[in-house]
Amino acid sequence: MTYNDTGPIAVIGIPLDENSSFQRGAAHAPPLIREAFYCDASNLWTETGVNLGADSGWAMADDLGSPKQPPGFAAIEKAIHALLNEGSRVISLGGDHSITLPIIRAYAQAWPGLNILHLDAHPDLYDELQGNRYSHACPFARIMEENLAKRLVQVGIRACTGHQRAQAEKFGVEIIEMRQRHRLSDLKFNGPVYLSLDLDGLDPAFAPGVSHHEPGGMTTRDVLQLIHQVTGRLVGADIVEYNPSRDINSITAMVAAKLLKEILGRMLSEQE
């Protein structure tokens, strides 16, 4: 069953970080990203000329739960499924990267032949981490095991273990590591594309407010260029792993808000 793709875009916060390793805190991100989004230090115009303040094709939805009462995977999948069934496309604000699994479970029902573009320092392909198969380091292993995506392309990778390389080969995952970033010019998709954007895919100089600093990453402009230029129809996205307790002067919140604006602008331009 394919849902109507002409309805509004819903932006929803998912404050869950119980599957984080090393350091929690991402559950507190959604309201701070929204605060930065509406901050008077900037405006609601995208670089491509979309006035988000005047466009009625999107809406900022309530958070799904709270850091003290985070949603479980079943509740996340149900909420995303309901929004898709209403004709919406969804941008989710995490939360740790484990939220992508239940989101994609819902998306796979609505969008057969789904492609995933995954921006991250890490492949998140562990079979399990610290005894947890649903860790934020494992969602793409589960997604590929469940055959939820036709194609998974991972960009910005620079902390890949031998186990995860073996997993990538097993599942047919395409990895474009930072040292191979010249290959990005050849990246093309056909059909629906879901963007999963882990903020630690950016270099810590541009996004210090993440739990896992991994030097040598993408610039903010690199990510914006991908958002603007990648081929295929962008049908959904998530922005995850912002940890406010690690941020400096709200730099990362503003980066997340900027990326949200440009994702919204791209998606709105594609529904006309």
Contacts in CASP RR format, 6 or more apart in sequence:
PFRMAT RR
TARGET T0000
AUTHOR 0000-0000-0000
METHOD contacts of the structure
MODEL  1
MTYNDTGPIAVIGIPLDENSSFQRGAAHAPPLIREAFYCDASNLWTETGV
NLGADSGWAMADDLGSPKQPPGFAAIEKAIHALLNEGSRVISLGGDHSIT
LPIIRAYAQAWPGLNILHLDAHPDLYDELQGNRYSHACPFARIMEENLAK
RLVQVGIRACTGHQRAQAEKFGVEIIEMRQRHRLSDLKFNGPVYLSLDLD
GLDPAFAPGVSHHEPGGMTTRDVLQLIHQVTGRLVGADIVEYNPSRDINS
ITAMVAAKLLKEILGRMLSEQE
1 109 0 8 1.000
1 110 0 8 1.000
2 110 0 8 1.000
2 111 0 8 1.000
2 112 0 8 1.000
3 84 0 8 1.000
3 85 0 8 1.000
3 87 0 8 1.000
3 110 0 8 1.000
4 87 0 8 1.000
5 87 0 8 1.000
5 89 0 8 1.000
5 233 0 8 1.000
5 235 0 8 1.000
5 271 0 8 1.000
6 87 0 8 1.000
6 271 0 8 1.000
7 57 0 8 1.000
7 86 0 8 1.000
7 87 0 8 1.000
7 88 0 8 1.000
7 89 0 8 1.000
7 271 0 8 1.000
8 56 0 8 1.000
8 57 0 8 1.000
8 58 0 8 1.000
8 59 0 8 1.000
8 87 0 8 1.000
8 88 0 8 1.000
9 57 0 8 1.000
9 58 0 8 1.000
9 59 0 8 1.000
9 88 0 8 1.000
9 89 0 8 1.000
9 90 0 8 1.000
9 91 0 8 1.000
9 264 0 8 1.000
9 267 0 8 1.000
9 268 0 8 1.000
9 271 0 8 1.000
10 58 0 8 1.000
10 59 0 8 1.000
10 61 0 8 1.000
10 83 0 8 1.000
10 88 0 8 1.000
10 89 0 8 1.000
10 90 0 8 1.000
10 91 0 8 1.000
11 58 0 8 1.000
11 59 0 8 1.000
11 60 0 8 1.000
11 61 0 8 1.000
11 90 0 8 1.000
11 91 0 8 1.000
11 92 0 8 1.000
11 93 0 8 1.000
11 260 0 8 1.000
11 264 0 8 1.000
12 61 0 8 1.000
12 62 0 8 1.000
12 63 0 8 1.000
12 64 0 8 1.000
12 79 0 8 1.000
12 80 0 8 1.000
12 83 0 8 1.000
12 90 0 8 1.000
12 91 0 8 1.000
12 92 0 8 1.000
12 93 0 8 1.000
13 30 0 8 1.000
13 61 0 8 1.000
13 62 0 8 1.000
13 63 0 8 1.000
13 64 0 8 1.000
13 92 0 8 1.000
13 93 0 8 1.000
13 94 0 8 1.000
13 95 0 8 1.000
14 30 0 8 1.000
14 63 0 8 1.000
14 64 0 8 1.000
14 71 0 8 1.000
14 76 0 8 1.000
14 92 0 8 1.000
14 93 0 8 1.000
14 94 0 8 1.000
14 95 0 8 1.000
14 99 0 8 1.000
14 238 0 8 1.000
15 27 0 8 1.000
15 28 0 8 1.000
15 29 0 8 1.000
15 30 0 8 1.000
15 63 0 8 1.000
15 64 0 8 1.000
15 65 0 8 1.000
15 66 0 8 1.000
15 67 0 8 1.000
15 70 0 8 1.000
15 71 0 8 1.000
15 94 0 8 1.000
15 95 0 8 1.000
16 27 0 8 1.000
16 70 0 8 1.000
16 71 0 8 1.000
16 72 0 8 1.000
16 76 0 8 1.000
16 94 0 8 1.000
16 95 0 8 1.000
16 96 0 8 1.000
16 98 0 8 1.000
16 99 0 8 1.000
17 24 0 8 1.000
17 25 0 8 1.000
17 26 0 8 1.000
17 27 0 8 1.000
17 67 0 8 1.000
17 70 0 8 1.000
17 95 0 8 1.000
17 96 0 8 1.000
17 136 0 8 1.000
18 24 0 8 1.000
18 27 0 8 1.000
18 70 0 8 1.000
18 96 0 8 1.000
19 96 0 8 1.000
19 98 0 8 1.000
19 132 0 8 1.000
19 134 0 8 1.000
19 135 0 8 1.000
19 136 0 8 1.000
20 26 0 8 1.000
20 96 0 8 1.000
20 98 0 8 1.000
20 135 0 8 1.000
20 136 0 8 1.000
20 211 0 8 1.000
21 129 0 8 1.000
21 130 0 8 1.000
21 135 0 8 1.000
21 136 0 8 1.000
21 137 0 8 1.000
22 211 0 8 1.000
22 212 0 8 1.000
23 211 0 8 1.000
23 243 0 8 1.000
23 245 0 8 1.000
23 246 0 8 1.000
24 96 0 8 1.000
24 211 0 8 1.000
24 243 0 8 1.000
25 67 0 8 1.000
25 211 0 8 1.000
25 243 0 8 1.000
25 244 0 8 1.000
25 245 0 8 1.000
26 94 0 8 1.000
26 95 0 8 1.000
26 96 0 8 1.000
26 211 0 8 1.000
26 240 0 8 1.000
26 241 0 8 1.000
26 242 0 8 1.000
26 243 0 8 1.000
27 67 0 8 1.000
27 70 0 8 1.000
27 94 0 8 1.000
27 95 0 8 1.000
27 96 0 8 1.000
28 67 0 8 1.000
28 244 0 8 1.000
28 245 0 8 1.000
29 93 0 8 1.000
29 94 0 8 1.000
29 95 0 8 1.000
29 242 0 8 1.000
29 243 0 8 1.000
29 244 0 8 1.000
29 253 0 8 1.000
29 256 0 8 1.000
30 63 0 8 1.000
30 93 0 8 1.000
30 94 0 8 1.000
30 95 0 8 1.000
31 63 0 8 1.000
32 242 0 8 1.000
32 244 0 8 1.000
32 250 0 8 1.000
32 253 0 8 1.000
33 93 0 8 1.000
33 239 0 8 1.000
33 242 0 8 1.000
33 253 0 8 1.000
33 256 0 8 1.000
33 257 0 8 1.000
33 260 0 8 1.000
34 60 0 8 1.000
34 93 0 8 1.000
34 257 0 8 1.000
35 253 0 8 1.000
36 250 0 8 1.000
36 253 0 8 1.000
36 254 0 8 1.000
36 256 0 8 1.000
36 257 0 8 1.000
37 257 0 8 1.000
37 260 0 8 1.000
37 261 0 8 1.000
38 44 0 8 1.000
39 254 0 8 1.000
39 257 0 8 1.000
41 254 0 8 1.000
42 254 0 8 1.000
42 257 0 8 1.000
42 258 0 8 1.000
44 51 0 8 1.000
44 52 0 8 1.000
44 53 0 8 1.000
44 261 0 8 1.000
45 51 0 8 1.000
45 52 0 8 1.000
46 52 0 8 1.000
46 261 0 8 1.000
46 262 0 8 1.000
46 264 0 8 1.000
46 265 0 8 1.000
47 224 0 8 1.000
47 228 0 8 1.000
47 262 0 8 1.000
48 228 0 8 1.000
48 262 0 8 1.000
48 265 0 8 1.000
48 266 0 8 1.000
48 269 0 8 1.000
50 264 0 8 1.000
50 265 0 8 1.000
50 268 0 8 1.000
50 269 0 8 1.000
52 58 0 8 1.000
52 261 0 8 1.000
52 264 0 8 1.000
52 265 0 8 1.000
52 268 0 8 1.000
55 268 0 8 1.000
57 268 0 8 1.000
57 271 0 8 1.000
58 264 0 8 1.000
58 267 0 8 1.000
58 268 0 8 1.000
61 83 0 8 1.000
64 71 0 8 1.000
64 75 0 8 1.000
64 76 0 8 1.000
64 79 0 8 1.000
65 71 0 8 1.000
71 79 0 8 1.000
72 102 0 8 1.000
73 98 0 8 1.000
73 101 0 8 1.000
73 102 0 8 1.000
73 134 0 8 1.000
74 102 0 8 1.000
76 99 0 8 1.000
76 102 0 8 1.000
76 103 0 8 1.000
77 102 0 8 1.000
77 103 0 8 1.000
77 105 0 8 1.000
77 106 0 8 1.000
78 106 0 8 1.000
80 90 0 8 1.000
80 92 0 8 1.000
80 102 0 8 1.000
80 103 0 8 1.000
80 106 0 8 1.000
80 107 0 8 1.000
81 106 0 8 1.000
81 109 0 8 1.000
81 110 0 8 1.000
83 90 0 8 1.000
84 90 0 8 1.000
84 106 0 8 1.000
84 107 0 8 1.000
84 109 0 8 1.000
84 110 0 8 1.000
85 110 0 8 1.000
89 235 0 8 1.000
89 236 0 8 1.000
89 267 0 8 1.000
89 271 0 8 1.000
90 103 0 8 1.000
90 236 0 8 1.000
91 236 0 8 1.000
91 237 0 8 1.000
91 238 0 8 1.000
91 239 0 8 1.000
91 260 0 8 1.000
91 263 0 8 1.000
91 264 0 8 1.000
91 267 0 8 1.000
92 99 0 8 1.000
92 103 0 8 1.000
92 237 0 8 1.000
92 238 0 8 1.000
92 239 0 8 1.000
92 240 0 8 1.000
93 238 0 8 1.000
93 239 0 8 1.000
93 240 0 8 1.000
93 256 0 8 1.000
93 260 0 8 1.000
94 238 0 8 1.000
94 239 0 8 1.000
94 240 0 8 1.000
94 241 0 8 1.000
94 242 0 8 1.000
95 240 0 8 1.000
95 241 0 8 1.000
95 242 0 8 1.000
96 136 0 8 1.000
96 240 0 8 1.000
96 241 0 8 1.000
97 120 0 8 1.000
97 124 0 8 1.000
97 136 0 8 1.000
97 137 0 8 1.000
97 139 0 8 1.000
97 196 0 8 1.000
97 198 0 8 1.000
97 240 0 8 1.000
97 241 0 8 1.000
98 134 0 8 1.000
98 135 0 8 1.000
98 136 0 8 1.000
98 138 0 8 1.000
98 139 0 8 1.000
99 238 0 8 1.000
99 240 0 8 1.000
100 139 0 8 1.000
100 140 0 8 1.000
100 143 0 8 1.000
100 196 0 8 1.000
100 238 0 8 1.000
100 240 0 8 1.000
101 134 0 8 1.000
101 139 0 8 1.000
101 142 0 8 1.000
101 143 0 8 1.000
103 238 0 8 1.000
104 114 0 8 1.000
104 116 0 8 1.000
104 139 0 8 1.000
104 143 0 8 1.000
104 148 0 8 1.000
104 149 0 8 1.000
104 194 0 8 1.000
105 146 0 8 1.000
105 148 0 8 1.000
107 114 0 8 1.000
107 148 0 8 1.000
107 194 0 8 1.000
107 235 0 8 1.000
107 236 0 8 1.000
108 114 0 8 1.000
108 146 0 8 1.000
108 148 0 8 1.000
108 149 0 8 1.000
111 192 0 8 1.000
111 194 0 8 1.000
111 235 0 8 1.000
113 149 0 8 1.000
113 150 0 8 1.000
113 191 0 8 1.000
113 192 0 8 1.000
114 148 0 8 1.000
114 149 0 8 1.000
114 150 0 8 1.000
114 192 0 8 1.000
114 193 0 8 1.000
114 194 0 8 1.000
114 235 0 8 1.000
115 149 0 8 1.000
115 150 0 8 1.000
115 151 0 8 1.000
115 152 0 8 1.000
115 153 0 8 1.000
115 189 0 8 1.000
115 190 0 8 1.000
115 191 0 8 1.000
115 192 0 8 1.000
115 193 0 8 1.000
115 194 0 8 1.000
115 232 0 8 1.000
116 140 0 8 1.000
116 143 0 8 1.000
116 149 0 8 1.000
116 151 0 8 1.000
116 152 0 8 1.000
116 153 0 8 1.000
116 193 0 8 1.000
116 194 0 8 1.000
116 195 0 8 1.000
116 196 0 8 1.000
117 153 0 8 1.000
117 155 0 8 1.000
117 189 0 8 1.000
117 193 0 8 1.000
117 194 0 8 1.000
117 195 0 8 1.000
117 196 0 8 1.000
117 226 0 8 1.000
117 230 0 8 1.000
118 124 0 8 1.000
118 140 0 8 1.000
118 152 0 8 1.000
118 153 0 8 1.000
118 154 0 8 1.000
118 155 0 8 1.000
118 196 0 8 1.000
118 198 0 8 1.000
119 154 0 8 1.000
119 155 0 8 1.000
119 156 0 8 1.000
119 195 0 8 1.000
119 196 0 8 1.000
119 197 0 8 1.000
119 198 0 8 1.000
119 201 0 8 1.000
119 218 0 8 1.000
119 223 0 8 1.000
119 226 0 8 1.000
120 154 0 8 1.000
120 155 0 8 1.000
120 156 0 8 1.000
120 157 0 8 1.000
120 196 0 8 1.000
120 198 0 8 1.000
120 200 0 8 1.000
120 201 0 8 1.000
121 156 0 8 1.000
121 157 0 8 1.000
121 158 0 8 1.000
121 159 0 8 1.000
121 198 0 8 1.000
121 200 0 8 1.000
121 201 0 8 1.000
121 212 0 8 1.000
121 214 0 8 1.000
121 217 0 8 1.000
122 137 0 8 1.000
122 157 0 8 1.000
122 159 0 8 1.000
122 160 0 8 1.000
122 164 0 8 1.000
122 198 0 8 1.000
122 200 0 8 1.000
122 212 0 8 1.000
122 214 0 8 1.000
123 140 0 8 1.000
123 154 0 8 1.000
123 157 0 8 1.000
123 160 0 8 1.000
123 164 0 8 1.000
123 167 0 8 1.000
123 168 0 8 1.000
123 173 0 8 1.000
123 175 0 8 1.000
124 136 0 8 1.000
124 137 0 8 1.000
124 138 0 8 1.000
124 139 0 8 1.000
124 140 0 8 1.000
124 141 0 8 1.000
124 198 0 8 1.000
125 138 0 8 1.000
125 140 0 8 1.000
125 141 0 8 1.000
125 144 0 8 1.000
125 164 0 8 1.000
125 167 0 8 1.000
125 168 0 8 1.000
125 171 0 8 1.000
125 173 0 8 1.000
126 135 0 8 1.000
126 137 0 8 1.000
126 138 0 8 1.000
126 141 0 8 1.000
126 161 0 8 1.000
126 163 0 8 1.000
126 164 0 8 1.000
126 167 0 8 1.000
127 133 0 8 1.000
127 138 0 8 1.000
127 141 0 8 1.000
127 163 0 8 1.000
127 167 0 8 1.000
128 135 0 8 1.000
128 138 0 8 1.000
129 135 0 8 1.000
129 137 0 8 1.000
129 138 0 8 1.000
132 138 0 8 1.000
133 142 0 8 1.000
134 142 0 8 1.000
136 240 0 8 1.000
136 241 0 8 1.000
140 152 0 8 1.000
140 154 0 8 1.000
140 173 0 8 1.000
141 167 0 8 1.000
141 171 0 8 1.000
143 149 0 8 1.000
143 152 0 8 1.000
144 152 0 8 1.000
144 171 0 8 1.000
144 172 0 8 1.000
144 173 0 8 1.000
145 171 0 8 1.000
149 194 0 8 1.000
151 174 0 8 1.000
151 189 0 8 1.000
152 171 0 8 1.000
152 172 0 8 1.000
152 173 0 8 1.000
152 174 0 8 1.000
153 173 0 8 1.000
153 174 0 8 1.000
153 175 0 8 1.000
153 176 0 8 1.000
153 187 0 8 1.000
153 189 0 8 1.000
154 168 0 8 1.000
154 173 0 8 1.000
154 174 0 8 1.000
154 175 0 8 1.000
154 176 0 8 1.000
155 176 0 8 1.000
155 184 0 8 1.000
155 187 0 8 1.000
155 218 0 8 1.000
155 226 0 8 1.000
156 176 0 8 1.000
156 177 0 8 1.000
156 178 0 8 1.000
156 181 0 8 1.000
156 201 0 8 1.000
156 217 0 8 1.000
156 218 0 8 1.000
157 175 0 8 1.000
157 176 0 8 1.000
157 177 0 8 1.000
157 178 0 8 1.000
158 177 0 8 1.000
158 178 0 8 1.000
158 179 0 8 1.000
158 214 0 8 1.000
158 216 0 8 1.000
158 217 0 8 1.000
159 212 0 8 1.000
159 214 0 8 1.000
160 168 0 8 1.000
160 175 0 8 1.000
160 177 0 8 1.000
167 173 0 8 1.000
168 175 0 8 1.000
176 183 0 8 1.000
176 184 0 8 1.000
176 187 0 8 1.000
178 216 0 8 1.000
178 217 0 8 1.000
178 218 0 8 1.000
181 218 0 8 1.000
181 222 0 8 1.000
184 226 0 8 1.000
187 230 0 8 1.000
187 231 0 8 1.000
188 231 0 8 1.000
188 232 0 8 1.000
189 230 0 8 1.000
189 231 0 8 1.000
189 232 0 8 1.000
190 231 0 8 1.000
190 232 0 8 1.000
191 232 0 8 1.000
191 233 0 8 1.000
192 232 0 8 1.000
192 233 0 8 1.000
192 235 0 8 1.000
193 230 0 8 1.000
193 232 0 8 1.000
193 233 0 8 1.000
193 234 0 8 1.000
193 235 0 8 1.000
194 234 0 8 1.000
194 235 0 8 1.000
194 236 0 8 1.000
194 237 0 8 1.000
195 227 0 8 1.000
195 234 0 8 1.000
195 236 0 8 1.000
195 237 0 8 1.000
195 238 0 8 1.000
195 263 0 8 1.000
196 237 0 8 1.000
196 238 0 8 1.000
196 240 0 8 1.000
197 223 0 8 1.000
197 237 0 8 1.000
197 238 0 8 1.000
197 239 0 8 1.000
197 240 0 8 1.000
197 259 0 8 1.000
197 263 0 8 1.000
198 240 0 8 1.000
198 241 0 8 1.000
199 207 0 8 1.000
199 209 0 8 1.000
199 210 0 8 1.000
199 239 0 8 1.000
199 240 0 8 1.000
199 241 0 8 1.000
199 242 0 8 1.000
199 252 0 8 1.000
199 255 0 8 1.000
199 256 0 8 1.000
200 207 0 8 1.000
200 210 0 8 1.000
200 211 0 8 1.000
200 212 0 8 1.000
200 213 0 8 1.000
200 214 0 8 1.000
200 241 0 8 1.000
201 207 0 8 1.000
201 214 0 8 1.000
201 217 0 8 1.000
201 218 0 8 1.000
201 223 0 8 1.000
202 217 0 8 1.000
202 218 0 8 1.000
202 219 0 8 1.000
202 220 0 8 1.000
202 222 0 8 1.000
202 223 0 8 1.000
202 255 0 8 1.000
203 215 0 8 1.000
203 216 0 8 1.000
203 217 0 8 1.000
203 218 0 8 1.000
203 219 0 8 1.000
204 210 0 8 1.000
204 213 0 8 1.000
204 214 0 8 1.000
204 215 0 8 1.000
206 218 0 8 1.000
206 219 0 8 1.000
206 220 0 8 1.000
206 251 0 8 1.000
206 255 0 8 1.000
207 220 0 8 1.000
207 242 0 8 1.000
207 251 0 8 1.000
207 252 0 8 1.000
207 255 0 8 1.000
207 256 0 8 1.000
208 246 0 8 1.000
208 247 0 8 1.000
208 248 0 8 1.000
208 251 0 8 1.000
208 252 0 8 1.000
209 242 0 8 1.000
209 243 0 8 1.000
209 244 0 8 1.000
209 246 0 8 1.000
209 247 0 8 1.000
209 248 0 8 1.000
209 251 0 8 1.000
209 252 0 8 1.000
210 241 0 8 1.000
210 242 0 8 1.000
210 243 0 8 1.000
210 246 0 8 1.000
210 252 0 8 1.000
211 241 0 8 1.000
211 243 0 8 1.000
211 246 0 8 1.000
212 241 0 8 1.000
220 255 0 8 1.000
220 258 0 8 1.000
220 259 0 8 1.000
223 259 0 8 1.000
224 258 0 8 1.000
224 259 0 8 1.000
224 262 0 8 1.000
227 259 0 8 1.000
227 262 0 8 1.000
227 263 0 8 1.000
227 266 0 8 1.000
228 262 0 8 1.000
228 266 0 8 1.000
233 270 0 8 1.000
234 263 0 8 1.000
234 266 0 8 1.000
234 267 0 8 1.000
234 270 0 8 1.000
235 267 0 8 1.000
236 267 0 8 1.000
237 263 0 8 1.000
237 267 0 8 1.000
239 256 0 8 1.000
239 259 0 8 1.000
239 260 0 8 1.000
239 263 0 8 1.000
242 252 0 8 1.000
242 253 0 8 1.000
242 256 0 8 1.000
244 252 0 8 1.000
244 253 0 8 1.000
246 252 0 8 1.000
247 253 0 8 1.000
END
